[in-house]
Amino acid sequence: MGQLNWVGACVAVVTLLGGANAHAETPQWTPAPAPTNPPVPVPARPPAPSAVPAPAAPAPAPSAVPAPASAPVLAPPAPASGSADPALGPAPAPPPPLAPAAPPKGPAPYTPYPYPPPPGYGYGYYYPPPPPPPKPRFPDTSAVRSTPFLDVILASVALQDRFSQFLNIGVQGGVFLADRLRLSVRLAVPTDHTHDDYSGSDFLSAYHQVDSKGYSLLYGATAGIVAASTQNFALSPGIAFARSDVSAYGSMLAVSLPFDWVMTSGTRLGLEFDVGRALGGRYDQVCAQSSCSGGPTQTADRPAGTAFWLQFQLGFGFNHPAPLPPASAPAARSAE
């Protein structure tokens, strides 16, 4: 009987030791680290093993395949502005509004042309240059309405059997009356010494010619009818008269053909051509012998001859008309 109790005690000790070894070999569950997201409730621990010995269970073989990753946990939506989250504390105040930026200094930035280009142009960012502004237009009678006028003249003058001078300088003034009549007066002085060009002495005659003194001033006038007139040109054929300060040379009467070019500023350029006859005039003769039937001196008439006057002029015309308004320009063009 004592042996049975001792054997039973040995069996009980062996059973308790085997149960303890089995409990030691069983892997304990370890909780996963908490994610950064809001905390997730941790599952409860399994109950502790009872004191009743249980049959030993074989240890699970380690698996070569890793455990699947846990699904991501979405963060809860952020609380609206003005509301407080008890877990995160009161919501921060919204930032103050930004002040408007100061405008940049310097020229405005370059802005390219709009794209696409207008119809009819195959390339972008290209526009034809603007058309030039129309030229100012003036009345058709502007040339003759630029009156009165004042010119500086350079003239070459020749009167047959009287005198000739290549260069004379002077002034001229005139007017256009009623856009139809041109009147002018002129004065000129020679730039060189002048002399009598007539040689009427006869070697067989008892009298010899005495040369008249040279002239120092020419003066004259013209009158003409405006035959053609445009904005900047006028042609006024007429007659011209001229005479010197020496009566012995007579006078000139000629057909006058003046050409006047008038610019929009009133500046005048002109050319005048006169051709006609030299009329009148006398010359003196003295007796070349001891005695002459006609007395010691006598006077004779000069023969008529050809007269020529060529003049260049530069001056200014007053009261030049203003340009026509743009609306009147087509009407003026149609009037032509």
For each residue, the residues with C-beta under 8 A, 3 or more apart:
1: 4 5
2: 5 6
3: 6 7
4: 1 7 8
5: 1 2 8 9
6: 2 3 9 10
7: 3 4 10 11
8: 4 5 11 12
9: 5 6 12 13
10: 6 7 13 14
11: 7 8 14 15
12: 8 9 15 16
13: 9 10 16 17
14: 10 11 17 18
15: 11 12 18 19 53
16: 12 13 19 20 53
17: 13 14 20 21
18: 14 15 21 22 53 56
19: 15 16 22 23 53 54 56
20: 16 17 23 24
21: 17 18 24 25 56
22: 18 19 25 26 54 55 56 57
23: 19 20 26 49
24: 20 21
25: 21 22 59
26: 22 23 57 59
27: 59 60
28:
29: 45 46
30:
31: 42 43
32: 70
33:
34: 39 40
35: 40 73
36:
37: 40 72 73 74 75
38: 73 75 76 87
39: 34
40: 34 35 37 73
41:
42: 31
43: 31
44:
45: 29
46: 29
47:
48:
49: 23 54
50: 54
51:
52:
53: 15 16 18 19
54: 19 22 49 50 57
55: 22
56: 18 19 21 22
57: 22 26 54
58:
59: 25 26 27
60: 27
61:
62:
63:
64:
65:
66:
67:
68:
69:
70: 32
71:
72: 37
73: 35 37 38 40
74: 37
75: 37 38
76: 38
77:
78:
79: 83 84 85 88 91
80: 83
81: 91 94
82: 91
83: 79 80 91
84: 79 89 90 91
85: 79 88 89 91
86:
87: 38
88: 79 85
89: 84 85
90: 84
91: 79 81 82 83 84 85
92:
93:
94: 81
95:
96:
97:
98:
99:
100:
101:
102:
103:
104: 109
105:
106:
107:
108: 111
109: 104
110:
111: 108
112: 115 125
113: 117 124 125 127
114:
115: 112 124 125
116: 124
117: 113 121 122 123 124 125 126 127
118: 121 127
119:
120:
121: 117 118 126 127
122: 117
123: 117 126
124: 113 115 116 117
125: 112 113 115 117
126: 117 121 123
127: 113 117 118 121
128:
129:
130:
131:
132:
133:
134: 137 326 329
135:
136: 264 323 324
137: 134 231 323 324 329 332 333
138: 142 231 264 321 322 323 324
139: 142 145 231 321 324 332
140: 229 230 231 332 335 336
141: 144 145 179 229 321
142: 138 139 145 146 230 231 232 262 264 320 321
143: 146 229 230 231 232 233 234 260 261 262
144: 141 147 176 179 180 182 226 229 234
145: 139 141 142 176 179 319 320 321
146: 142 143 149 176 262 266 268 317 318 319 320 321
147: 144 174 175 176 317 318 319
148: 173 174 175 317 318 319
149: 146 173 174 175 268 315 316 317 318
150: 171 172 173 315 316
151: 171 172 173 174 268 270 313 314 315 316
152: 169 170 171 172 313 314 315
153: 169 170 171 172 186 188 311 312 313
154: 167 168 169 311 312 313
155: 167 168 169 170 188 218 309 310 311 312
156: 165 166 167 168 308 309 310 311
157: 163 164 165 168 188 218 242 308 309
158: 163 164 165 306 307 308
159: 162 163 164 249 250 252 278 305 307 308
160: 197 278 305 306 307
161: 197 198 200 278 281 302 303 305
162: 159 196 197 198 249 250 278 281 302 305
163: 157 158 159 194 195 196 197 214 215 244 249
164: 157 158 159 197
165: 156 157 158 168 190 191 192 194
166: 156 192
167: 154 155 156 190 191 192
168: 154 155 156 157 165 188 189 190 191 218
169: 152 153 154 155 188 189 191
170: 152 153 155 186 187 188 189 218
171: 150 151 152 153 186 187
172: 150 151 152 153 184 185 186 187 313 315
173: 148 149 150 151 184 185 186
174: 147 148 149 151 182 183 184 185 222
175: 147 148 149 182 183 184
176: 144 145 146 147 179 180 181 182 226 234
177: 180 181 182 183
178: 181
179: 141 144 145 176 226 229
180: 144 176 177 225 226
181: 176 177 178 223 224 225 226
182: 144 174 175 176 177 222 223 224 225 226 234 236 238 258
183: 174 175 177 221 222 223
184: 172 173 174 175 221 222 258
185: 172 173 174 219 220 221
186: 153 170 171 172 173 219 220 221 222 311
187: 170 171 172 217 218 219
188: 153 155 157 168 169 170 217 218 219
189: 168 169 170 216 217 218
190: 165 167 168 193 194 214 215 216 218
191: 165 167 168 169
192: 165 166 167
193: 190 214
194: 163 165 190 214 215 216
195: 163 211 214
196: 162 163 211 212 213 214 248 249 283
197: 160 161 162 163 164
198: 161 162 209 211 283 302
199: 209
200: 161 209 283 300 302 303
201: 205 207 208 209 285
202: 205
203:
204:
205: 201 202 208
206: 287 288 289 292 293
207: 201 285 286 287 288 292 294 298
208: 201 205 285 286 288
209: 198 199 200 201 283 284 285
210: 283 284 285 286
211: 195 196 198 283
212: 196 246 248 249 283 284
213: 196 246
214: 163 190 193 194 195 196 246
215: 163 190 194 218 244 245 246 249
216: 189 190 194 245
217: 187 188 189 244 245
218: 155 157 168 170 187 188 189 190 215 242 243 244 245
219: 185 186 187 188 242 243 244 245
220: 185 186 240 241 242 243 252
221: 183 184 185 186 240 241
222: 174 182 183 184 186 238 239 240 241 256 258 272 274
223: 181 182 183 238 239
224: 181 182 236 237 238 239 256 258
225: 180 181 182 236 237 238
226: 144 176 179 180 181 182 229 234 235 236
227: 235 236 237
228: 233 234 235
229: 140 141 143 144 179 226 233 234 235
230: 140 142 143 233 234
231: 137 138 139 140 142 143
232: 142 143 261 262 263 264
233: 143 228 229 230 259 260 261 262
234: 143 144 176 182 226 228 229 230 260 262
235: 226 227 228 229 257 258 259 260
236: 182 224 225 226 227 258 260
237: 224 225 227 255 256 257 258
238: 182 222 223 224 225 255 256 258
239: 222 223 224 253 254 255 256
240: 220 221 222 252 253 254 255 256 274 276 309
241: 220 221 222 251 252 253 254
242: 157 218 219 220 251 252 254 274 307 309
243: 218 219 220 249 250 251 252
244: 163 215 217 218 219 249
245: 215 216 217 218 219
246: 212 213 214 215 249
247: 250 281
248: 196 212 281 282 283 302
249: 159 162 163 196 212 215 243 244 246 278 281 302
250: 159 162 243 247 278 279 280 281 302
251: 241 242 243 278 279 280 281
252: 159 220 240 241 242 243 274 276 277 278 279 307 309
253: 239 240 241 276 277 279 307
254: 239 240 241 242 274 275 276 277 307 308 309
255: 237 238 239 240 274 275 276
256: 222 224 237 238 239 240 272 273 274
257: 235 237 272 273 274
258: 182 184 222 224 235 236 237 238 270 271 272
259: 233 235 270 271 272
260: 143 233 234 235 236 268 269 270
261: 143 232 233 268 269 270
262: 142 143 146 232 233 234 266 267 268 317 320
263: 232 266 267 268 269
264: 136 138 142 232 320 323
265: 320
266: 146 262 263 316 317 318 320
267: 262 263 314 315 316 317
268: 146 149 151 260 261 262 263 313 314 315 316 317
269: 260 261 263 313 314
270: 151 258 259 260 261 311 312 313 314 315
271: 258 259 311 312 313
272: 222 256 257 258 259 309 310 311 313
273: 256 257 309 310 311
274: 222 240 242 252 254 255 256 257 307 308 309 310 311
275: 254 255 306 307 308 309
276: 240 252 253 254 255 306 307
277: 252 253 254 304 305 306 307
278: 159 160 161 162 249 250 251 252 281 304 305 306 307
279: 250 251 252 253 304
280: 250 251 301 302
281: 161 162 247 248 249 250 251 278 301 302
282: 248 299 300 301 302
283: 196 198 200 209 210 211 212 248 299 300 302
284: 209 210 212 297 298 299
285: 201 207 208 209 210 297 298 299 300
286: 207 208 210 296 297
287: 206 207 291 292 294 295 296 297
288: 206 207 208
289: 206 292
290:
291: 287
292: 206 207 287 289 295 296
293: 206
294: 207 287 298
295: 287 292 298
296: 286 287 292
297: 284 285 286 287
298: 207 284 285 294 295
299: 282 283 284 285
300: 200 282 283 285
301: 280 281 282
302: 161 162 198 200 248 249 250 280 281 282 283 305
303: 161 200
304: 277 278 279
305: 159 160 161 162 277 278 302
306: 158 160 275 276 277 278
307: 158 159 160 242 252 253 254 274 275 276 277 278
308: 156 157 158 159 254 274 275
309: 155 156 157 240 242 252 254 272 273 274 275
310: 155 156 272 273 274
311: 153 154 155 156 186 270 271 272 273 274
312: 153 154 155 270 271
313: 151 152 153 154 172 268 269 270 271 272
314: 151 152 267 268 269 270
315: 149 150 151 152 172 267 268 270
316: 149 150 151 266 267 268
317: 146 147 148 149 262 266 267 268 320
318: 146 147 148 149 266
319: 145 146 147 148
320: 142 145 146 262 264 265 266 317
321: 138 139 141 142 145 146
322: 138
323: 136 137 138 264
324: 136 137 138 139 328 329 332
325: 328 329
326: 134 329
327: 330 331
328: 324 325 331 332
329: 134 137 324 325 326 332 333
330: 327 333 334
331: 327 328 334 335
332: 137 139 140 324 328 329 335 336
333: 137 329 330 336
334: 330 331
335: 140 331 332
336: 140 332 333
